[in-house]
Amino acid sequence: QVQLVESGGGLVQAGGSLRLSCAASVRSFSSYLMGWFRQAPGKEREFVATISRGGSGTDYADSVKGRFTISRNNAKNTVDLQMNSLEPEDTAVYYCAASLKTYYSSSYISTDPNEYPYWGQGTQVTVSS
């Protein structure tokens, strides 16, 4: 059973920073493609960032490029999202997601939420203006 637990959310002023972390209870964490998604009130869940199982491949939503950085530590079974220059539009519940990709290239990435069968419970990020 895959369990994902997010932490690090909170309230921050515009222009501030937060670092989200996701701890995965899985075997062979390095076999999992990982992603961050978010859902604002009244909106659909949207892609934020993804990182390949080897860590060499990353991609970001246009709205966060240059401000957010995704990283992973396969020895600690964690994936982090460093968020800088936060804007009120970044306010949302942020979700960590995982997908087993044992036989895929170590640089494979995906922005499609339907490709991720495992999800955490989410952590709230609120950015005040």
N, C-alpha and C positions, 0 to 999 in steps of 0.2 A: 504494500500500500504506500502510495506517495503522499507525503504530507509536506505542505509548504506553509511557513509562518513568516509573515511580514512584520517589520517593526521600523520605527524611526519617523513615523508620521507626526504631524502636529500643526500648530498655528505659527505662522511666520509672516513678517511684514514683506511687502513687495520689495524686491531687490535682494532679499535674504537667500539663505541656502538651507537645504535639508539633505540628509543622506538616508535613504531607505535601504534596508537590508532584508534579504529573504533567506531563511534557513531551510534547507531541504533534508527531509528524512527519507533518503533513498539509498539503494546500493548503486555503486558505479555512477556517482553524480556526473562524472565526466562524459557519460553517454547521453546526457540530456541537453537538448536545446532549451535555452531559458529566455523568457521575455517579461517585460513589464507592460501592463496595460492600465488604462484609467477610465473611470466613468464619472462624469459630472451629473448633478441632478437634472433630470429631464432629458438627458442625452444618452446615446448609445455608447457602449464600451468601445474605446479606441486604442489603437496601437501607440506605444510610447517608444520602446526600445527593445532590441533583441541582441543576443550574443550567442555565437556558436558554441558547441560543446567543448571545442578546444580553446576558445577565447579569441581566435584570430579574426573572426568575422563579427562585425557589428553593424547595426542599422538603426536609424532614428526617425521618428516622425519629423516632418519639416518644422513643425511648431516648436520643437525642443532642440533642434540641431544647434550646436555651439553653446548650449546652456546645460544640457544633461549629459552624463557619462555613465555608461553601464560597464560593469566589470564583474569578474567572477574569481573565486578561489576554490579550485577543485579539491584542494587538500582539506578545506574546511566546510565544503558543501554549502557555500554561500554565493549569492549574487547580489550585488549592490547597485543602487542608482543614485549617483551624486547629482543633485539638482541645485544649480546656481542661478542667480538673477531671476528668481521666481516672480511670476506675474499672477495677478488675481485669476486670470484665465486658466492657470494650472490647478486651481482648486478642484479636487475630485477625490474619489476613493481609488487608491492605487493597488493594483493586483499583480502578484507574481504568478507566472505560469511556466509549466514545464512540459516537455515533449520528448519521449525516448527516441533517440536517433542513432542507435548503436551502429547501424550499417550505412549511415550517411557520411558524407565528407565531414571532416572535423571543422570545416569552415562554413558549413551549411547554416543558413539563417532563414527565418520566416517572420513576416509581419501579419500573417493571417491568424486571428484568434481561434478559428476553427481547427487549426493544426495543433492546438495545445489542449490535451485532455485533462491536465491537472492544474488546479488553481488554488491559490491561498484564499484566506478569508477577507483580505483587503486591509489597508490602513488609510486613514483619512489624512489628507493634506489640505490645509486651508491657508490661503494667502490673502492677507488683508491689504487694502489699498491705502 
